[in-house]
Amino acid sequence: MFDKVKRQAGMSFMLLAGLSAGAANVYADSDFDGERHRHHRYFEAEFGFTTDQTCVRSLPQAPGTVSIDPDTRQLLVDAQVVDMSGTGVMTFSKDGTMTLEQGFASEMNKGNLSVGAMPIQDGFSPYCEGTYELKAQNRISVAFNCVIDVPAQGATIHAGPVFADGFIARGGRSMSLNLKQNVQTLTVDLPGTSIEFQRMCLQRFALEKIK
């Protein structure tokens, strides 16, 4: 049964790891710059984002399989290179929590290039929850996990953890973030069974305040 699922899993599953942050209604110093900055400041704002990502992702494995060494990042099973692009909205709350909604992502699996293959898949719709922290010198860090619906393939993906660091522009109108290269696990629930991927990614995010 698992071998059959692995064959069917040539489809690509990708986490939309979009991020955002900003500085509307800041609940502390109004200056984002270093010396006047106070740690653990929070704000309320919404940011629209676009994102592009390149990942090394393991081939599908049984749940619980360690596919990438978390310390050395050495591949322990065969893997593929997958690119992704997407959009969404991140909402930041004054209690230090954040959500990702209205997400839409498409991906291209560079391993699916034979005749008859469909290397580009779309319809990935994530919802993510996590936390953020504003730091000195206009820095911000975020951490979250996601649930991704793929209705066309009858799948639900649980993905994470996702960590990123970046900078907020003075005035809080825009932000840029860079994904950390930790190992992420994607658990894919299919009708009657589950499989897992592990991956490590390079990803940049461009965010603009919309509310």
NUMI-592869 format. One record per residue (C-alpha): residue number from 1; x, y, z. Coordinates in nm, 2 decimals. Example, Ala and Ser with C-alpha at 12.3 -4.5 7.8 and 13.67 -1.06 7.14 Angstrom:
BEGIN
@dovex->1 | c1->1.23 | c2->-0.45 | c3->0.78 $
@dovex->2 | c1->1.37 | c2->-0.11 | c3->0.71 $
//
This chain:
BEGIN
@dovex->1 | c1->0.00 | c2->0.00 | c3->0.00 $
@dovex->2 | c1->0.28 | c2->0.24 | c3->0.09 $
@dovex->3 | c1->0.46 | c2->0.18 | c3->-0.23 $
@dovex->4 | c1->0.15 | c2->0.26 | c3->-0.42 $
@dovex->5 | c1->0.11 | c2->0.58 | c3->-0.23 $
@dovex->6 | c1->0.47 | c2->0.67 | c3->-0.30 $
@dovex->7 | c1->0.41 | c2->0.63 | c3->-0.67 $
@dovex->8 | c1->0.11 | c2->0.85 | c3->-0.65 $
@dovex->9 | c1->0.30 | c2->1.11 | c3->-0.45 $
@dovex->10 | c1->0.50 | c2->1.23 | c3->-0.75 $
@dovex->11 | c1->0.28 | c2->1.54 | c3->-0.70 $
@dovex->12 | c1->0.45 | c2->1.82 | c3->-0.52 $
@dovex->13 | c1->0.36 | c2->1.93 | c3->-0.18 $
@dovex->14 | c1->0.50 | c2->2.26 | c3->-0.06 $
@dovex->15 | c1->0.45 | c2->2.48 | c3->0.24 $
@dovex->16 | c1->0.37 | c2->2.84 | c3->0.17 $
@dovex->17 | c1->0.60 | c2->3.00 | c3->0.41 $
@dovex->18 | c1->0.51 | c2->3.35 | c3->0.36 $
@dovex->19 | c1->0.59 | c2->3.59 | c3->0.64 $
@dovex->20 | c1->0.51 | c2->3.94 | c3->0.75 $
@dovex->21 | c1->0.54 | c2->4.21 | c3->1.01 $
@dovex->22 | c1->0.52 | c2->4.58 | c3->1.05 $
@dovex->23 | c1->0.45 | c2->4.86 | c3->1.28 $
@dovex->24 | c1->0.10 | c2->5.01 | c3->1.29 $
@dovex->25 | c1->-0.03 | c2->5.09 | c3->1.63 $
@dovex->26 | c1->0.29 | c2->5.00 | c3->1.81 $
@dovex->27 | c1->0.24 | c2->4.95 | c3->2.18 $
@dovex->28 | c1->0.57 | c2->5.10 | c3->2.30 $
@dovex->29 | c1->0.83 | c2->5.34 | c3->2.17 $
@dovex->30 | c1->0.73 | c2->5.49 | c3->1.83 $
@dovex->31 | c1->1.09 | c2->5.47 | c3->1.71 $
@dovex->32 | c1->1.20 | c2->5.14 | c3->1.56 $
@dovex->33 | c1->1.57 | c2->5.23 | c3->1.58 $
@dovex->34 | c1->1.82 | c2->5.06 | c3->1.80 $
@dovex->35 | c1->1.89 | c2->5.26 | c3->2.12 $
@dovex->36 | c1->1.54 | c2->5.36 | c3->2.19 $
@dovex->37 | c1->1.40 | c2->5.02 | c3->2.11 $
@dovex->38 | c1->1.25 | c2->4.81 | c3->2.38 $
@dovex->39 | c1->1.23 | c2->4.43 | c3->2.35 $
@dovex->40 | c1->0.91 | c2->4.24 | c3->2.34 $
@dovex->41 | c1->0.71 | c2->4.52 | c3->2.17 $
@dovex->42 | c1->0.40 | c2->4.43 | c3->1.98 $
@dovex->43 | c1->0.17 | c2->4.59 | c3->1.73 $
@dovex->44 | c1->-0.15 | c2->4.54 | c3->1.52 $
@dovex->45 | c1->-0.12 | c2->4.54 | c3->1.14 $
@dovex->46 | c1->-0.19 | c2->4.34 | c3->0.83 $
@dovex->47 | c1->0.06 | c2->4.29 | c3->0.55 $
@dovex->48 | c1->0.02 | c2->4.15 | c3->0.20 $
@dovex->49 | c1->0.32 | c2->3.95 | c3->0.08 $
@dovex->50 | c1->0.47 | c2->3.78 | c3->-0.22 $
@dovex->51 | c1->0.73 | c2->3.50 | c3->-0.17 $
@dovex->52 | c1->0.97 | c2->3.28 | c3->-0.37 $
@dovex->53 | c1->1.12 | c2->2.97 | c3->-0.24 $
@dovex->54 | c1->1.37 | c2->2.69 | c3->-0.34 $
@dovex->55 | c1->1.38 | c2->2.37 | c3->-0.14 $
@dovex->56 | c1->1.56 | c2->2.04 | c3->-0.13 $
@dovex->57 | c1->1.29 | c2->1.80 | c3->-0.03 $
@dovex->58 | c1->1.31 | c2->1.43 | c3->0.04 $
@dovex->59 | c1->1.12 | c2->1.18 | c3->-0.16 $
@dovex->60 | c1->0.80 | c2->1.06 | c3->0.03 $
@dovex->61 | c1->0.87 | c2->0.83 | c3->0.33 $
@dovex->62 | c1->0.69 | c2->0.65 | c3->0.60 $
@dovex->63 | c1->0.59 | c2->0.88 | c3->0.89 $
@dovex->64 | c1->0.87 | c2->0.92 | c3->1.15 $
@dovex->65 | c1->1.15 | c2->0.87 | c3->0.90 $
@dovex->66 | c1->1.45 | c2->1.10 | c3->0.94 $
@dovex->67 | c1->1.53 | c2->1.20 | c3->0.59 $
@dovex->68 | c1->1.77 | c2->1.49 | c3->0.66 $
@dovex->69 | c1->2.02 | c2->1.50 | c3->0.95 $
@dovex->70 | c1->1.90 | c2->1.80 | c3->1.16 $
@dovex->71 | c1->2.26 | c2->1.88 | c3->1.27 $
@dovex->72 | c1->2.46 | c2->1.84 | c3->0.95 $
@dovex->73 | c1->2.18 | c2->1.89 | c3->0.70 $
@dovex->74 | c1->2.31 | c2->1.58 | c3->0.52 $
@dovex->75 | c1->2.06 | c2->1.40 | c3->0.30 $
@dovex->76 | c1->1.98 | c2->1.05 | c3->0.44 $
@dovex->77 | c1->1.74 | c2->0.96 | c3->0.15 $
@dovex->78 | c1->1.71 | c2->1.07 | c3->-0.21 $
@dovex->79 | c1->1.56 | c2->1.42 | c3->-0.27 $
@dovex->80 | c1->1.44 | c2->1.66 | c3->-0.53 $
@dovex->81 | c1->1.46 | c2->2.04 | c3->-0.59 $
@dovex->82 | c1->1.13 | c2->2.22 | c3->-0.58 $
@dovex->83 | c1->1.06 | c2->2.59 | c3->-0.65 $
@dovex->84 | c1->0.75 | c2->2.77 | c3->-0.51 $
@dovex->85 | c1->0.59 | c2->3.11 | c3->-0.54 $
@dovex->86 | c1->0.29 | c2->3.25 | c3->-0.35 $
@dovex->87 | c1->0.09 | c2->3.53 | c3->-0.20 $
@dovex->88 | c1->-0.10 | c2->3.58 | c3->0.12 $
@dovex->89 | c1->-0.19 | c2->3.81 | c3->0.41 $
@dovex->90 | c1->-0.02 | c2->3.81 | c3->0.75 $
@dovex->91 | c1->-0.20 | c2->3.95 | c3->1.06 $
@dovex->92 | c1->0.00 | c2->4.06 | c3->1.36 $
@dovex->93 | c1->-0.17 | c2->4.11 | c3->1.70 $
@dovex->94 | c1->-0.07 | c2->4.31 | c3->2.01 $
@dovex->95 | c1->-0.04 | c2->3.99 | c3->2.22 $
@dovex->96 | c1->0.26 | c2->3.87 | c3->2.01 $
@dovex->97 | c1->0.07 | c2->3.62 | c3->1.79 $
@dovex->98 | c1->0.04 | c2->3.61 | c3->1.42 $
@dovex->99 | c1->-0.16 | c2->3.43 | c3->1.15 $
@dovex->100 | c1->-0.12 | c2->3.36 | c3->0.78 $
@dovex->101 | c1->-0.45 | c2->3.36 | c3->0.58 $
@dovex->102 | c1->-0.57 | c2->3.40 | c3->0.22 $
@dovex->103 | c1->-0.26 | c2->3.21 | c3->0.11 $
@dovex->104 | c1->-0.22 | c2->3.07 | c3->-0.24 $
@dovex->105 | c1->0.09 | c2->2.89 | c3->-0.37 $
@dovex->106 | c1->0.21 | c2->2.71 | c3->-0.68 $
@dovex->107 | c1->0.52 | c2->2.50 | c3->-0.72 $
@dovex->108 | c1->0.74 | c2->2.35 | c3->-0.98 $
@dovex->109 | c1->0.90 | c2->2.01 | c3->-0.92 $
@dovex->110 | c1->1.23 | c2->2.00 | c3->-1.11 $
@dovex->111 | c1->1.23 | c2->1.62 | c3->-1.09 $
@dovex->112 | c1->0.91 | c2->1.59 | c3->-1.30 $
@dovex->113 | c1->1.04 | c2->1.67 | c3->-1.64 $
@dovex->114 | c1->0.97 | c2->1.35 | c3->-1.84 $
@dovex->115 | c1->0.71 | c2->1.33 | c3->-2.12 $
@dovex->116 | c1->0.36 | c2->1.34 | c3->-1.98 $
@dovex->117 | c1->0.46 | c2->1.48 | c3->-1.64 $
@dovex->118 | c1->0.30 | c2->1.79 | c3->-1.49 $
@dovex->119 | c1->0.59 | c2->1.97 | c3->-1.32 $
@dovex->120 | c1->0.37 | c2->2.27 | c3->-1.20 $
@dovex->121 | c1->0.11 | c2->2.22 | c3->-0.94 $
@dovex->122 | c1->-0.11 | c2->2.49 | c3->-0.78 $
@dovex->123 | c1->-0.41 | c2->2.51 | c3->-0.54 $
@dovex->124 | c1->-0.21 | c2->2.50 | c3->-0.22 $
@dovex->125 | c1->-0.41 | c2->2.69 | c3->0.05 $
@dovex->126 | c1->-0.23 | c2->2.74 | c3->0.38 $
@dovex->127 | c1->-0.35 | c2->2.86 | c3->0.72 $
@dovex->128 | c1->-0.07 | c2->2.93 | c3->0.97 $
@dovex->129 | c1->-0.04 | c2->3.03 | c3->1.33 $
@dovex->130 | c1->0.26 | c2->3.14 | c3->1.53 $
@dovex->131 | c1->0.44 | c2->3.41 | c3->1.72 $
@dovex->132 | c1->0.67 | c2->3.71 | c3->1.65 $
@dovex->133 | c1->0.91 | c2->3.93 | c3->1.84 $
@dovex->134 | c1->1.04 | c2->4.28 | c3->1.76 $
@dovex->135 | c1->1.40 | c2->4.33 | c3->1.84 $
@dovex->136 | c1->1.67 | c2->4.61 | c3->1.84 $
@dovex->137 | c1->1.78 | c2->4.78 | c3->1.52 $
@dovex->138 | c1->1.45 | c2->4.73 | c3->1.34 $
@dovex->139 | c1->1.48 | c2->4.35 | c3->1.35 $
@dovex->140 | c1->1.20 | c2->4.10 | c3->1.37 $
@dovex->141 | c1->1.18 | c2->3.72 | c3->1.41 $
@dovex->142 | c1->0.88 | c2->3.49 | c3->1.34 $
@dovex->143 | c1->0.80 | c2->3.13 | c3->1.41 $
@dovex->144 | c1->0.49 | c2->2.94 | c3->1.30 $
@dovex->145 | c1->0.34 | c2->2.61 | c3->1.18 $
@dovex->146 | c1->0.08 | c2->2.56 | c3->0.90 $
@dovex->147 | c1->-0.20 | c2->2.34 | c3->0.79 $
@dovex->148 | c1->-0.23 | c2->2.33 | c3->0.41 $
@dovex->149 | c1->-0.54 | c2->2.22 | c3->0.22 $
@dovex->150 | c1->-0.50 | c2->2.07 | c3->-0.13 $
@dovex->151 | c1->-0.86 | c2->2.00 | c3->-0.23 $
@dovex->152 | c1->-0.78 | c2->1.88 | c3->-0.58 $
@dovex->153 | c1->-0.57 | c2->1.60 | c3->-0.45 $
@dovex->154 | c1->-0.78 | c2->1.52 | c3->-0.14 $
@dovex->155 | c1->-0.48 | c2->1.60 | c3->0.09 $
@dovex->156 | c1->-0.41 | c2->1.80 | c3->0.40 $
@dovex->157 | c1->-0.05 | c2->1.89 | c3->0.49 $
@dovex->158 | c1->0.08 | c2->1.97 | c3->0.84 $
@dovex->159 | c1->0.41 | c2->2.17 | c3->0.79 $
@dovex->160 | c1->0.67 | c2->2.32 | c3->1.01 $
@dovex->161 | c1->0.84 | c2->2.45 | c3->1.21 $
@dovex->162 | c1->0.91 | c2->2.76 | c3->1.01 $
@dovex->163 | c1->1.15 | c2->3.03 | c3->1.14 $
@dovex->164 | c1->1.26 | c2->3.35 | c3->0.98 $
@dovex->165 | c1->1.44 | c2->3.68 | c3->1.06 $
@dovex->166 | c1->1.43 | c2->4.01 | c3->0.89 $
@dovex->167 | c1->1.40 | c2->4.39 | c3->0.91 $
@dovex->168 | c1->1.11 | c2->4.64 | c3->0.93 $
@dovex->169 | c1->1.15 | c2->4.96 | c3->0.73 $
@dovex->170 | c1->1.14 | c2->5.28 | c3->0.94 $
@dovex->171 | c1->0.78 | c2->5.38 | c3->0.97 $
@dovex->172 | c1->0.66 | c2->5.02 | c3->0.94 $
@dovex->173 | c1->0.53 | c2->5.03 | c3->0.58 $
@dovex->174 | c1->0.73 | c2->4.74 | c3->0.45 $
@dovex->175 | c1->0.94 | c2->4.45 | c3->0.56 $
@dovex->176 | c1->1.18 | c2->4.19 | c3->0.42 $
@dovex->177 | c1->1.25 | c2->3.85 | c3->0.58 $
@dovex->178 | c1->1.48 | c2->3.55 | c3->0.52 $
@dovex->179 | c1->1.39 | c2->3.19 | c3->0.61 $
@dovex->180 | c1->1.62 | c2->3.00 | c3->0.84 $
@dovex->181 | c1->1.75 | c2->2.67 | c3->0.70 $
@dovex->182 | c1->1.63 | c2->2.44 | c3->0.97 $
@dovex->183 | c1->1.48 | c2->2.10 | c3->0.87 $
@dovex->184 | c1->1.10 | c2->2.12 | c3->0.82 $
@dovex->185 | c1->0.87 | c2->1.82 | c3->0.83 $
@dovex->186 | c1->0.56 | c2->1.79 | c3->0.60 $
@dovex->187 | c1->0.31 | c2->1.53 | c3->0.70 $
@dovex->188 | c1->0.07 | c2->1.46 | c3->0.42 $
@dovex->189 | c1->-0.27 | c2->1.30 | c3->0.51 $
@dovex->190 | c1->-0.42 | c2->1.12 | c3->0.21 $
@dovex->191 | c1->-0.74 | c2->0.91 | c3->0.20 $
@dovex->192 | c1->-0.66 | c2->0.60 | c3->0.41 $
@dovex->193 | c1->-0.29 | c2->0.68 | c3->0.48 $
@dovex->194 | c1->-0.02 | c2->0.93 | c3->0.55 $
@dovex->195 | c1->0.33 | c2->1.00 | c3->0.42 $
@dovex->196 | c1->0.61 | c2->1.24 | c3->0.52 $
@dovex->197 | c1->0.86 | c2->1.47 | c3->0.35 $
@dovex->198 | c1->1.14 | c2->1.66 | c3->0.51 $
@dovex->199 | c1->1.30 | c2->1.97 | c3->0.35 $
@dovex->200 | c1->1.54 | c2->2.26 | c3->0.39 $
@dovex->201 | c1->1.48 | c2->2.58 | c3->0.20 $
@dovex->202 | c1->1.60 | c2->2.92 | c3->0.09 $
@dovex->203 | c1->1.33 | c2->3.17 | c3->0.09 $
@dovex->204 | c1->1.28 | c2->3.55 | c3->0.08 $
@dovex->205 | c1->0.97 | c2->3.75 | c3->0.15 $
@dovex->206 | c1->0.85 | c2->4.10 | c3->0.04 $
@dovex->207 | c1->0.58 | c2->4.25 | c3->0.25 $
@dovex->208 | c1->0.37 | c2->4.57 | c3->0.23 $
@dovex->209 | c1->0.13 | c2->4.70 | c3->0.49 $
@dovex->210 | c1->-0.23 | c2->4.70 | c3->0.38 $
@dovex->211 | c1->-0.41 | c2->4.78 | c3->0.70 $
//
